[in-house]
């Protein structure tokens, strides 16, 4: 089957540094995530999988085209199904690795994502839980390439993993930052994301592979941070004016970040910013179903998912 999305290019694997590839699924919108491949050592490591059976199959074929052996490790950067539902298609030969809370959240969420977009052809996906978990840091030694798995705080979720390759200066940031797409803090934190982005900037990466969108450099960190500060400013103005997050989003309109995909994420992001301005801790519980429903109302319907 074709995996064309909105008239854009096919998914593709591109080498971004020695022994390091990014698997990019244009256009990077809802459920069209990126993955990564590290080919140093006798067997590769894969960072994230894909949302559907067909997309996981395409990822497998791309991996096999550059590596004669199946991945030894699959790292899940966070629990969301677009990054994890393809685990089962690698699990027979790979150890699946994640933060300990990612595993717990995957187990709790199950296949909930498939119910949000029932028209998507998900295929025979399932929840394949990680068998190796860590709490703060874990280093995988892949030939002469150390891959540093780090949990740096609440950002996109409460349990994000970033993968840092110091030898190649490549950062796989997961959904902590987005490239050409709107950051999303539905279950995470606006302030926490900004704090984590500063820690990522301190690594001084040359190449940044975000969870969605084109590969770039540190400017991806800058744009995500700029957007999140904009959300905080809107939240302060909306609070002062006595507006709800949804009203504030409607008043703001397209704004300076209209060029980013999936702008409807502004609504749940504003809910987070409002709560944090009132003293809530990063990742504080909010009614996720209510936030998602408000986002749909703001958008005028369920956002399109081209998975």
Secondary structure, 3 states (H helix, E strand, C coil): CCCCCCCCCCCEEEEEECCEEEEECCCCCCCCCCEEEECCCCCCEEECCCCCHHHHHHHHHHHHHHCCCCCCEEECCCCCHHHHHHHHHCCCCCEEEEEHHHHHHHHHHCCHHHHHCCCCCCCCCCCCCCCEEECCEEEEEECCEEEEEECCCCCCCCCCCEEEECCCCEEEEECCCCCCECCCCCCCCHHHHHHHHHHHHHCCCCEEEECCCCCECCHHHHHHHHHHHHHHHHHHHHHHCCCCHHHHHHHHCCHHHCCCECHHHHHHHHHHHHHHHCCCCCCCCCCHHHHHHHHHHHHCCCCCCCC
